[in-house]
Amino acid sequence: MTQLFYMAQQNKQMLLSIFAKNTNLLFKGVPLIKVGALIINSSGVLIHVSSSNLGIGMIRNFITCEKISDENSHGGEGVIEIQKMFKREDFSGVWDFALRVIMPPNSSMGLHQHGDDEEMYIILSGVGLMTIEGKEQRVAKGDMILNQPFGNHGLLNDSKQNIELLIIQASNKG
């Protein structure tokens, strides 16, 4: 770790030129850059070392994961923010993805159906209205919702606060 920090400090000028081209990571408004397994700030200070390149598993911090906006998700209302923390190629098993989702007030993920997979919603904060197989139920922080293969489900944020949730999906294929 000390050696990696030293390397980052020695290459500060190179890092600053990389920052000029790539500042898509932000932490509290401060631009960060990922160089291999390193996350470094614009001063060349090492912020984080990912263990994914060190052969001991993967650690990802949702604060530094790329954020995308999804408008009218699954035919729903409004714009939600999605962070793809893990994708299919990151796993060796049946997992498809792990996402962190922020749903502002009055937004929704429309009623939709997946294929032969299971999807779990874990409500980290907020409250909303979950629809599963045509039945509505209130959900809140701490609730874990298992969406069955080929099942219909959707989520509405009908509150005045954001809903923050983790979505994890696994395939039943082969």
Phi and psi in degrees as GROMACS dihedral restraints (atoms count N, CA, C in turn):
[ dihedral_restraints ]
;  ai    aj    ak    al  type     phi  dphi    fc
    3     4     5     6     1   -61.3    20    10
    4     5     6     7     1   -41.2    20    10
    6     7     8     9     1   -64.3    20    10
    7     8     9    10     1   -41.3    20    10
    9    10    11    12     1   -63.3    20    10
   10    11    12    13     1   -40.5    20    10
   12    13    14    15     1   -62.2    20    10
   13    14    15    16     1   -43.2    20    10
   15    16    17    18     1   -60.8    20    10
   16    17    18    19     1   -43.8    20    10
   18    19    20    21     1   -61.5    20    10
   19    20    21    22     1   -41.5    20    10
   21    22    23    24     1   -63.6    20    10
   22    23    24    25     1   -42.0    20    10
   24    25    26    27     1   -65.5    20    10
   25    26    27    28     1   -40.5    20    10
   27    28    29    30     1   -66.2    20    10
   28    29    30    31     1   -28.8    20    10
   30    31    32    33     1  -102.7    20    10
   31    32    33    34     1    28.1    20    10
   33    34    35    36     1   -57.3    20    10
   34    35    36    37     1   -44.1    20    10
   36    37    38    39     1   -63.4    20    10
   37    38    39    40     1   -42.0    20    10
   39    40    41    42     1   -62.4    20    10
   40    41    42    43     1   -42.4    20    10
   42    43    44    45     1   -63.4    20    10
   43    44    45    46     1   -41.1    20    10
   45    46    47    48     1   -62.3    20    10
   46    47    48    49     1   -36.1    20    10
   48    49    50    51     1   -70.7    20    10
   49    50    51    52     1   -34.1    20    10
   51    52    53    54     1   -65.7    20    10
   52    53    54    55     1   -39.5    20    10
   54    55    56    57     1   -59.1    20    10
   55    56    57    58     1   -37.2    20    10
   57    58    59    60     1   -60.3    20    10
   58    59    60    61     1   -28.7    20    10
   60    61    62    63     1   -97.1    20    10
   61    62    63    64     1   -24.1    20    10
   63    64    65    66     1  -145.9    20    10
   64    65    66    67     1    94.6    20    10
   66    67    68    69     1  -126.1    20    10
   67    68    69    70     1    46.4    20    10
   69    70    71    72     1   -80.7    20    10
   70    71    72    73     1   -10.4    20    10
   72    73    74    75     1   -99.8    20    10
   73    74    75    76     1   133.2    20    10
   75    76    77    78     1  -131.7    20    10
   76    77    78    79     1   142.5    20    10
   78    79    80    81     1  -131.9    20    10
   79    80    81    82     1   113.4    20    10
   81    82    83    84     1    51.4    20    10
   82    83    84    85     1    42.4    20    10
   84    85    86    87     1    80.8    20    10
   85    86    87    88     1    -2.9    20    10
   87    88    89    90     1   -96.7    20    10
   88    89    90    91     1   125.4    20    10
   90    91    92    93     1   -68.0    20    10
   91    92    93    94     1   139.8    20    10
   93    94    95    96     1  -125.9    20    10
   94    95    96    97     1   159.6    20    10
   96    97    98    99     1  -135.1    20    10
   97    98    99   100     1   143.6    20    10
   99   100   101   102     1  -102.2    20    10
  100   101   102   103     1   122.8    20    10
  102   103   104   105     1  -122.7    20    10
  103   104   105   106     1   101.0    20    10
  105   106   107   108     1    62.3    20    10
  106   107   108   109     1  -121.3    20    10
  108   109   110   111     1   -89.6    20    10
  109   110   111   112     1    -1.2    20    10
  111   112   113   114     1   -98.9    20    10
  112   113   114   115     1   144.5    20    10
  114   115   116   117     1  -119.3    20    10
  115   116   117   118     1   123.3    20    10
  117   118   119   120     1  -129.3    20    10
  118   119   120   121     1   143.3    20    10
  120   121   122   123     1   -87.4    20    10
  121   122   123   124     1   176.5    20    10
  123   124   125   126     1   -68.1    20    10
  124   125   126   127     1   -12.3    20    10
  126   127   128   129     1   -89.8    20    10
  127   128   129   130     1     0.4    20    10
  129   130   131   132     1    84.3    20    10
  130   131   132   133     1    12.6    20    10
  132   133   134   135     1   -86.8    20    10
  133   134   135   136     1   130.1    20    10
  135   136   137   138     1   -69.3    20    10
  136   137   138   139     1   124.8    20    10
  138   139   140   141     1  -100.1    20    10
  139   140   141   142     1   -39.7    20    10
  141   142   143   144     1  -157.3    20    10
  142   143   144   145     1   143.7    20    10
  144   145   146   147     1  -117.3    20    10
  145   146   147   148     1   120.4    20    10
  147   148   149   150     1   -76.5    20    10
  148   149   150   151     1   133.1    20    10
  150   151   152   153     1   -80.1    20    10
  151   152   153   154     1    -5.1    20    10
  153   154   155   156     1   -61.5    20    10
  154   155   156   157     1   -29.9    20    10
  156   157   158   159     1   -93.7    20    10
  157   158   159   160     1     2.7    20    10
  159   160   161   162     1  -104.4    20    10
  160   161   162   163     1     1.5    20    10
  162   163   164   165     1    77.9    20    10
  163   164   165   166     1    17.7    20    10
  165   166   167   168     1  -120.9    20    10
  166   167   168   169     1    24.5    20    10
  168   169   170   171     1   107.8    20    10
  169   170   171   172     1  -175.2    20    10
  171   172   173   174     1  -121.5    20    10
  172   173   174   175     1   135.2    20    10
  174   175   176   177     1  -124.9    20    10
  175   176   177   178     1   123.9    20    10
  177   178   179   180     1  -127.6    20    10
  178   179   180   181     1   140.8    20    10
  180   181   182   183     1  -105.5    20    10
  181   182   183   184     1   121.7    20    10
  183   184   185   186     1   -64.7    20    10
  184   185   186   187     1   -19.4    20    10
  186   187   188   189     1   -64.0    20    10
  187   188   189   190     1   -35.2    20    10
  189   190   191   192     1  -100.7    20    10
  190   191   192   193     1    -1.0    20    10
  192   193   194   195     1   -72.2    20    10
  193   194   195   196     1   147.1    20    10
  195   196   197   198     1   -59.4    20    10
  196   197   198   199     1   138.0    20    10
  198   199   200   201     1  -106.9    20    10
  199   200   201   202     1   136.4    20    10
  201   202   203   204     1  -126.4    20    10
  202   203   204   205     1   154.6    20    10
  204   205   206   207     1  -102.2    20    10
  205   206   207   208     1   136.5    20    10
  207   208   209   210     1  -120.6    20    10
  208   209   210   211     1   108.5    20    10
  210   211   212   213     1   -88.0    20    10
  211   212   213   214     1   132.0    20    10
  213   214   215   216     1    54.8    20    10
  214   215   216   217     1    51.5    20    10
  216   217   218   219     1   -55.3    20    10
  217   218   219   220     1   123.9    20    10
  219   220   221   222     1    51.7    20    10
  220   221   222   223     1    35.5    20    10
  222   223   224   225     1    80.6    20    10
  223   224   225   226     1    12.3    20    10
  225   226   227   228     1   -81.0    20    10
  226   227   228   229     1  -167.8    20    10
  228   229   230   231     1  -106.4    20    10
  229   230   231   232     1   147.3    20    10
  231   232   233   234     1    76.5    20    10
  232   233   234   235     1  -168.0    20    10
  234   235   236   237     1  -119.7    20    10
  235   236   237   238     1   128.8    20    10
  237   238   239   240     1  -112.5    20    10
  238   239   240   241     1   157.4    20    10
  240   241   242   243     1  -104.4    20    10
  241   242   243   244     1   131.9    20    10
  243   244   245   246     1  -124.4    20    10
  244   245   246   247     1   136.8    20    10
  246   247   248   249     1  -121.1    20    10
  247   248   249   250     1   115.9    20    10
  249   250   251   252     1   -84.6    20    10
  250   251   252   253     1    97.4    20    10
  252   253   254   255     1   -78.5    20    10
  253   254   255   256     1   -42.6    20    10
  255   256   257   258     1  -135.1    20    10
  256   257   258   259     1   140.8    20    10
  258   259   260   261     1  -115.6    20    10
  259   260   261   262     1   170.5    20    10
  261   262   263   264     1   -50.7    20    10
  262   263   264   265     1   -43.5    20    10
  264   265   266   267     1   -69.2    20    10
  265   266   267   268     1   -11.9    20    10
  267   268   269   270     1   -79.5    20    10
  268   269   270   271     1   -16.9    20    10
  270   271   272   273     1  -105.1    20    10
  271   272   273   274     1   152.3    20    10
  273   274   275   276     1  -103.4    20    10
  274   275   276   277     1   -10.3    20    10
  276   277   278   279     1  -102.4    20    10
  277   278   279   280     1  -146.2    20    10
  279   280   281   282     1   -90.0    20    10
  280   281   282   283     1     1.1    20    10
  282   283   284   285     1   -69.9    20    10
  283   284   285   286     1   139.3    20    10
  285   286   287   288     1   -99.4    20    10
  286   287   288   289     1   -43.5    20    10
  288   289   290   291     1  -167.6    20    10
  289   290   291   292     1   164.2    20    10
  291   292   293   294     1  -134.8    20    10
  292   293   294   295     1   122.1    20    10
  294   295   296   297     1  -122.9    20    10
  295   296   297   298     1   146.7    20    10
  297   298   299   300     1  -107.0    20    10
  298   299   300   301     1   130.8    20    10
  300   301   302   303     1  -126.1    20    10
  301   302   303   304     1   136.0    20    10
  303   304   305   306     1  -115.3    20    10
  304   305   306   307     1   121.9    20    10
  306   307   308   309     1  -113.2    20    10
  307   308   309   310     1   112.2    20    10
  309   310   311   312     1   -69.2    20    10
  310   311   312   313     1   166.4    20    10
  312   313   314   315     1   -53.0    20    10
  313   314   315   316     1   144.3    20    10
  315   316   317   318     1    66.7    20    10
  316   317   318   319     1    19.0    20    10
  318   319   320   321     1  -108.1    20    10
  319   320   321   322     1   165.0    20    10
  321   322   323   324     1  -153.8    20    10
  322   323   324   325     1   158.0    20    10
  324   325   326   327     1  -103.2    20    10
  325   326   327   328     1   115.7    20    10
  327   328   329   330     1   -63.0    20    10
  328   329   330   331     1   162.3    20    10
  330   331   332   333     1   -59.7    20    10
  331   332   333   334     1   126.9    20    10
  333   334   335   336     1  -150.9    20    10
  334   335   336   337     1   167.4    20    10
  336   337   338   339     1  -130.7    20    10
  337   338   339   340     1   137.7    20    10
  339   340   341   342     1   -99.8    20    10
  340   341   342   343     1   177.7    20    10
  342   343   344   345     1   -87.8    20    10
  343   344   345   346     1  -136.6    20    10
  345   346   347   348     1   -83.8    20    10
  346   347   348   349     1    67.0    20    10
  348   349   350   351     1  -147.0    20    10
  349   350   351   352     1   165.5    20    10
  351   352   353   354     1  -117.2    20    10
  352   353   354   355     1   140.2    20    10
  354   355   356   357     1  -130.0    20    10
  355   356   357   358     1   133.1    20    10
  357   358   359   360     1  -115.1    20    10
  358   359   360   361     1   130.7    20    10
  360   361   362   363     1  -101.4    20    10
  361   362   363   364     1   130.3    20    10
  363   364   365   366     1  -119.6    20    10
  364   365   366   367     1   112.6    20    10
  366   367   368   369     1   -79.6    20    10
  367   368   369   370     1   113.9    20    10
  369   370   371   372     1   -88.3    20    10
  370   371   372   373     1   -32.9    20    10
  372   373   374   375     1  -160.1    20    10
  373   374   375   376     1   155.9    20    10
  375   376   377   378     1    93.2    20    10
  376   377   378   379     1   179.4    20    10
  378   379   380   381     1  -137.8    20    10
  379   380   381   382     1   153.8    20    10
  381   382   383   384     1  -164.8    20    10
  382   383   384   385     1  -171.2    20    10
  384   385   386   387     1  -119.7    20    10
  385   386   387   388     1   114.1    20    10
  387   388   389   390     1   -97.4    20    10
  388   389   390   391     1   135.0    20    10
  390   391   392   393     1  -113.3    20    10
  391   392   393   394     1   122.7    20    10
  393   394   395   396     1  -130.1    20    10
  394   395   396   397     1   120.9    20    10
  396   397   398   399     1    51.6    20    10
  397   398   399   400     1    42.2    20    10
  399   400   401   402     1    81.5    20    10
  400   401   402   403     1    -4.5    20    10
  402   403   404   405     1  -104.1    20    10
  403   404   405   406     1   133.3    20    10
  405   406   407   408     1   -96.5    20    10
  406   407   408   409     1   141.9    20    10
  408   409   410   411     1  -148.4    20    10
  409   410   411   412     1   139.4    20    10
  411   412   413   414     1   -70.2    20    10
  412   413   414   415     1   139.0    20    10
  414   415   416   417     1  -127.4    20    10
  415   416   417   418     1   152.8    20    10
  417   418   419   420     1  -150.0    20    10
  418   419   420   421     1   174.0    20    10
  420   421   422   423     1   -45.3    20    10
  421   422   423   424     1   130.6    20    10
  423   424   425   426     1    96.7    20    10
  424   425   426   427     1   -16.8    20    10
  426   427   428   429     1   -73.8    20    10
  427   428   429   430     1   140.4    20    10
  429   430   431   432     1  -120.5    20    10
  430   431   432   433     1   122.1    20    10
  432   433   434   435     1  -113.6    20    10
  433   434   435   436     1   124.2    20    10
  435   436   437   438     1  -100.1    20    10
  436   437   438   439     1   115.8    20    10
  438   439   440   441     1   -94.1    20    10
  439   440   441   442     1   116.9    20    10
  441   442   443   444     1   -72.9    20    10
  442   443   444   445     1   158.7    20    10
  444   445   446   447     1   -55.7    20    10
  445   446   447   448     1   136.4    20    10
  447   448   449   450     1    62.6    20    10
  448   449   450   451     1    11.1    20    10
  450   451   452   453     1   -84.8    20    10
  451   452   453   454     1   156.3    20    10
  453   454   455   456     1   -97.0    20    10
  454   455   456   457     1   136.2    20    10
  456   457   458   459     1  -156.9    20    10
  457   458   459   460     1   157.4    20    10
  459   460   461   462     1  -161.0    20    10
  460   461   462   463     1   163.8    20    10
  462   463   464   465     1  -138.5    20    10
  463   464   465   466     1   131.7    20    10
  465   466   467   468     1  -117.7    20    10
  466   467   468   469     1   129.8    20    10
  468   469   470   471     1   -94.1    20    10
  469   470   471   472     1    96.1    20    10
  471   472   473   474     1  -100.9    20    10
  472   473   474   475     1    20.4    20    10
  474   475   476   477     1  -104.1    20    10
  475   476   477   478     1  -176.4    20    10
  477   478   479   480     1  -100.5    20    10
  478   479   480   481     1     6.8    20    10
  480   481   482   483     1  -124.3    20    10
  481   482   483   484     1   158.6    20    10
  483   484   485   486     1   -63.3    20    10
  484   485   486   487     1   149.0    20    10
  486   487   488   489     1  -102.4    20    10
  487   488   489   490     1   130.7    20    10
  489   490   491   492     1  -114.6    20    10
  490   491   492   493     1   127.4    20    10
  492   493   494   495     1  -142.0    20    10
  493   494   495   496     1   158.1    20    10
  495   496   497   498     1  -108.8    20    10
  496   497   498   499     1   131.6    20    10
  498   499   500   501     1  -119.3    20    10
  499   500   501   502     1   125.3    20    10
  501   502   503   504     1  -125.1    20    10
  502   503   504   505     1   131.6    20    10
  504   505   506   507     1  -125.8    20    10
  505   506   507   508     1   140.4    20    10
  507   508   509   510     1  -129.8    20    10
  508   509   510   511     1   143.2    20    10
  510   511   512   513     1   -91.6    20    10
  511   512   513   514     1   149.4    20    10
  513   514   515   516     1   -99.0    20    10
  514   515   516   517     1     8.8    20    10
  516   517   518   519     1   -70.3    20    10
  517   518   519   520     1   135.8    20    10
